[in-house]
Amino acid sequence: MKFVSEADIDAVIEALENCSDDQYEARMEAFAEAQPVIVAWLFSEQFDLLTEDEKGFVQYLCLIAWSAIVRVNGPVEPASEDQIGLAEEKNYEVLELTAAKKFRDRLTPFFDNTDQEDLLAFAEDAVCEDEDDPESLVTKDGREPIFVAVKAMVDVLTAD
C-alpha cells in the first residue's frame, strides 16, 4: 500500500470544501457503495455517546481518509465487520496500555508502528485541534472514539 501524504489529504479536503451539497452527498454515497460495512458501522449505535456534531465529524473524517487512500492507491477491497472489529479492539488496547496522562501523549504509541503517519497525524490533529476550547466541536469524551474510528478504518483499508 502506497503512502498517503499530507498533500494528498489536503487535496481531498480542498476538493470537499469546494463541493456543492449535492456533490458532497454523491461522494458520501460513493463511499457507502465502496465501503458499506464501514459506513454502516459509522452510523451504528456504537457512536451514540457522541454528540450529533461529532457523529457528522467522524463520518466526514472517514470520508476524507478513504478518499485520500483511494486517490493514492486506487479502489480498495470492501472491509468486513471482523476486520473493523479487530482493528478497533487492537487500537483500544493500545490506548489502555498507555500510561500517559495527556491525550496527545497517549497517541504516541500509534505512530511507532505505522506506515501511514500522515493519515494518523490528520486524525490526531482533527480531534486535538481545539482541545482547550470549551466550544470545540470534539468534546473531551469524543476524542478517543473518533480517533480510534479513523485509525481502525485506516488500518483496515491500508493493510497489505
C-alpha positions as CSV (number, residue, x, y, z in Angstrom):
1,M,0.0,0.0,0.0
2,K,1.4,3.3,-1.0
3,F,2.0,6.1,1.5
4,V,-0.8,8.7,1.7
5,S,0.8,12.1,2.2
6,E,-0.4,15.3,3.9
7,A,-0.5,16.8,0.4
8,D,-2.9,14.0,-0.7
9,I,-5.1,14.6,2.3
10,D,-5.1,18.4,1.8
11,A,-6.1,18.0,-1.8
12,V,-9.1,15.8,-0.8
13,I,-10.1,18.3,1.9
14,E,-9.9,21.2,-0.6
15,A,-12.0,19.3,-3.1
16,L,-14.6,18.5,-0.5
17,E,-14.7,22.2,0.7
18,N,-15.4,23.2,-2.9
19,C,-18.3,20.7,-3.3
20,S,-21.9,21.7,-3.5
21,D,-24.2,19.9,-1.1
22,D,-25.3,17.5,-4.0
23,Q,-21.7,16.8,-4.9
24,Y,-20.8,16.1,-1.2
25,E,-23.8,13.8,-1.0
26,A,-22.6,11.9,-4.1
27,R,-19.2,11.4,-2.5
28,M,-20.7,10.1,0.6
29,E,-22.9,7.7,-1.5
30,A,-19.7,6.6,-3.4
31,F,-18.1,5.9,0.0
32,A,-21.1,3.9,1.2
33,E,-21.1,1.9,-2.0
34,A,-17.4,1.1,-1.9
35,Q,-17.3,0.5,1.9
36,P,-20.8,-0.5,3.0
37,V,-19.7,-2.1,6.3
38,I,-17.6,0.9,7.3
39,V,-20.4,3.4,6.6
40,A,-22.9,1.2,8.4
41,W,-20.5,1.0,11.4
42,L,-20.1,4.8,11.4
43,F,-23.9,5.2,11.6
44,S,-24.3,2.4,14.3
45,E,-25.3,2.8,17.9
46,Q,-21.7,2.3,18.9
47,F,-21.3,6.1,18.3
48,D,-24.4,7.1,20.3
49,L,-22.3,8.6,23.0
50,L,-21.0,11.2,20.6
51,T,-22.9,14.5,20.0
52,E,-24.7,14.8,16.7
53,D,-21.9,17.2,15.5
54,E,-19.3,14.6,16.5
55,K,-21.1,11.9,14.6
56,G,-21.1,14.0,11.5
57,F,-17.5,14.9,12.0
58,V,-16.2,11.3,12.3
59,Q,-18.1,10.5,9.1
60,Y,-16.5,13.5,7.4
61,L,-13.0,12.5,8.7
62,C,-13.5,8.9,7.4
63,L,-14.7,10.2,4.1
64,I,-11.5,12.3,3.8
65,A,-9.3,9.4,4.8
66,W,-11.0,6.9,2.5
67,S,-10.9,9.4,-0.4
68,A,-7.2,10.1,0.1
69,I,-6.4,6.3,0.3
70,V,-8.3,5.7,-2.9
71,R,-6.8,8.7,-4.6
72,V,-3.3,7.3,-4.0
73,N,-3.9,3.5,-4.2
74,G,-7.0,3.1,-6.3
75,P,-10.1,1.2,-5.2
76,V,-9.7,-0.8,-2.0
77,E,-11.4,-4.1,-1.1
78,P,-14.5,-3.6,1.0
79,A,-13.8,-4.0,4.7
80,S,-15.6,-6.7,6.7
81,E,-17.2,-6.4,10.1
82,D,-14.5,-8.7,11.5
83,Q,-11.7,-6.6,10.2
84,I,-13.2,-3.4,11.6
85,G,-13.9,-5.0,15.0
86,L,-10.4,-6.5,15.3
87,A,-8.7,-3.2,14.3
88,E,-10.9,-1.2,16.7
89,E,-10.3,-3.6,19.6
90,K,-6.5,-3.6,18.9
91,N,-6.5,0.3,18.9
92,Y,-8.4,0.5,22.2
93,E,-5.9,-2.0,23.8
94,V,-3.0,0.3,22.7
95,L,-4.8,3.3,24.4
96,E,-5.5,1.3,27.6
97,L,-1.9,0.2,27.9
98,T,-0.6,3.8,27.6
99,A,0.3,5.4,30.9
100,A,0.5,9.0,29.6
101,K,-2.0,11.5,31.1
102,K,-2.3,13.9,28.2
103,F,-4.4,12.7,25.2
104,R,-1.8,13.6,22.6
105,D,0.8,11.7,24.5
106,R,-1.5,8.7,24.7
107,L,-1.4,8.6,20.9
108,T,2.4,8.4,20.6
109,P,2.5,4.5,20.5
110,F,0.3,4.6,17.4
111,F,3.0,6.4,15.5
112,D,5.6,3.9,16.4
113,N,4.1,1.1,14.3
114,T,2.5,2.8,11.3
115,D,3.4,3.3,7.7
116,Q,0.6,5.8,7.3
117,E,1.9,8.5,9.6
118,D,0.3,11.4,7.8
119,L,-3.2,9.8,8.0
120,L,-2.7,9.3,11.7
121,A,-1.5,12.9,12.2
122,F,-4.6,14.0,10.3
123,A,-6.8,12.1,12.7
124,E,-4.8,13.3,15.8
125,D,-5.0,17.0,14.7
126,A,-8.7,16.7,14.0
127,V,-9.6,15.5,17.5
128,C,-7.0,17.6,19.3
129,E,-7.1,20.9,17.4
130,D,-9.2,22.9,19.8
131,E,-8.7,20.7,22.9
132,D,-8.6,23.7,25.3
133,D,-11.6,25.4,23.8
134,P,-14.8,24.7,25.6
135,E,-16.7,25.4,22.4
136,S,-14.7,22.8,20.4
137,L,-16.6,20.6,18.0
138,V,-14.9,17.5,19.6
139,T,-15.6,17.0,23.3
140,K,-13.1,15.5,25.7
141,D,-15.2,12.3,25.7
142,G,-15.4,12.3,21.9
143,R,-11.7,12.4,21.2
144,E,-10.9,8.8,21.9
145,P,-13.8,7.1,19.9
146,I,-13.3,9.5,17.0
147,F,-9.6,8.9,16.8
148,V,-10.0,5.1,17.2
149,A,-12.7,5.0,14.5
150,V,-10.5,6.8,11.9
151,K,-7.4,4.8,12.9
152,A,-9.3,1.5,12.7
153,M,-10.6,2.4,9.2
154,V,-7.1,3.4,8.0
155,D,-5.7,0.2,9.4
156,V,-8.2,-2.0,7.6
157,L,-8.0,-0.1,4.3
158,T,-4.2,0.1,4.2
159,A,-3.4,-3.4,5.3
160,D,-1.4,-5.3,2.8
